[in-house]
């Protein structure tokens, strides 16, 4: 019973965001909805969750909303078919976003910002643009080989250039994404956002 109550509270919290969003009509039920009100509530919760956590992969979304695997698959298929949510393959992950909200660069960037080490590298290079790969490795307490590995991936994704040291591409966009979705990342990003927010302006 306790787990069910926790699940309902979680769904209600995110459903309130989803139901108030611009895609609420599409995400909700209709006269032909064979899932009933509960299905509509789950889809509203998924929509609200992705509004706050864009780029979440399937397992994270399922676990954070305390849904079953089949239940999550069913409602995500419905939302994708209705044009409310879109998915992008990211290596072994499938990541989900509110449809039509992000550019291709932003989707790629969010995919890497959802990973701890690449996110730390991006934060460090935004804060210290002249930092060397070794300095980034020291700051994150990871090996130089790890920084080199992710540096190559970030370069292939167009997020980073290694032509002359490590240089972030579209830094303003990355700062906005980190500030806007800081609470969905980690405490270090929240701290970064509190200092960086004054440097950018964006629409809520």
N, C-alpha and C positions, 0 to 999 in steps of 0.2 A: 504493500500500500504506500509506504514511504517513497519508493522509487517512482510510482505512478504520480504521486502528488508533485514530486520534484520535476518530473517530465512535463506535467501540465503547467506548472509555474514557468518553466523555461519557455515552453511554446507560447504561453500567453504574453510573456515579455517581448519576444521577438515578433509575434503576430501583431502586436500593437504598432510596431514600426512598419511592418509590411502593409498592414491595412491602411495606414496613413500615407503610404507612398504613392507615386504617380502611376505605378503599374498595378495598383490594388484591384482594379476592375478585372484585369486580365488574369491575375493570380487567383482570384476568388472563384467561388462556385457559380453555376448558372442552373437553369431549369433542367439541363440534361446532365448534370453532374451526378454520376453514380457513386461518388464518395461521400456525399452528404456534407453536413456542416463541419464534421470533424476533419474531413479531407481538405476543405477550404481553410480551416484553421492551420493545418500543417503547412499548406502552401504559403499562407500569409507569413507563417513563422520562418520558412525557408527564405522567402523574399526579404523579410526584415533582417534576417541574419546576414544574407549576402550584401545587403546595403551597408552593413557595418563591417563585414569581413570579406570583401571581394577578393577572389583568388584562392579561397579556401578549397582544399581538395575534398573528395568524397568522404573519406574516413573522418576527417576533422568535423565536417558539417554534420555527419551522422552522429558522432559521439557528443559534440557540443549540444545538439538538440535532443539527445537521448532517444533517437529513433532507431528502429530496426533497419537492417540492411535492405530487405525487400521493400519496406515502407518508403525508405529514402529513395531508392531506385524508381519506384512507381511515381512519386510526386515530382522528382527531378525530370523524369521523362515527360510528364504532363506540362511542367513549366517550360521546358525547352521547346516542346511542340507548339505551345501557345505563344512563343516568342517573348516570354518574360525573362528567361534565364538563358545564357549561352555557356557552352563548355569549350575548353581549349585543352588539348593534350599537351602535357609538360613532362616529357620523359615517361616515367612510370606512373605519374599522376594524371588525373583529369581534374582540372580546376574550373570553378564555376564563378560566373560574374553576372550582375544585372545586365540584361541585353542592351546593346547600343550605347552604353555609358562610357566605355573606355576605348581609347585608341589601341592599335596593335602594340605600340611601344609601351603604353601603360599596362596592358595585360602582361607583357613579358616582364616588365619591371616588378609588378605586383607578385608574379610567380616567384621571382628571386627574393623579394622582400619577405615572403612567407617562409624563407629558409634562414636559419639562425646565422650561419657564418656569412653568406652573401649579404644579408641585411646589415650585419656588423661592419663588413667591409665598406658598404655604401655609406653608412653613417660616418665611419671614420674618415673616409675620403671627402665627404661633404664638409666635415668639421676641419680637416687638415688636408687641403688639396695638394700640398707638396709632399705628403707622406710617401715614403718608399714602400715597396712591398714588404721589406723586412720590418719596417716600423708598424705597418698594419698588422703583421703577424704577431708582433710583440704586444700591441694594444689589445688584440683579441685573444691572446694566449693560445694561439694555434701554430702549427708548423708552417714554415715558408712554403713547403710543398702544397699544403692545403690552400694557402692564398693563391699560389700559382695556378692550381687546378680550377678554382672558382673564378680567378681572373680571366682565364681562357674562356670559360663558359659565359661570363658577363660580357666579354668582348664579342663573342659570337652572337650574343643576343642584342648587341648594339647599345648596351648600358654603360660600357667601359671601353676606353681606348688605352692600349699599351704601347702606342707608337713612340711616346716620349714620356716614360714613367707611367704611372697609373692616373688616368684622367676620366672623371665621371662625365658621361654624355647627358645632355638635357638636365642639368642639376636642379633647375627650378621646378621641373615636373616631379623629380624624385623627392625634393623637399616637401612639396605639396602633398604627395601621397603619404609620406611619413608622418606629417603633421595631421592630416585629415583622419588617418586610420591608426594613429598611434596606440590607442587603447586596445586594438586588436592584435598588436604585436607583443611588446614586452616592456618591462619597466625602464630599460635603457632607452628605448625609443620614446617613451613618454617623457623622460628627462630631456632627450634631444629636442623633442617637439616643443617643450616649454621654452627653450631658448631660441628655437628656429622660427616659431610662429610669428614673431614680430618682423621677420624678414620677408614674409610673403603675404599676399592677400588672395583669398579664394572665396568662391560662393559655397555656402553650406549645402 
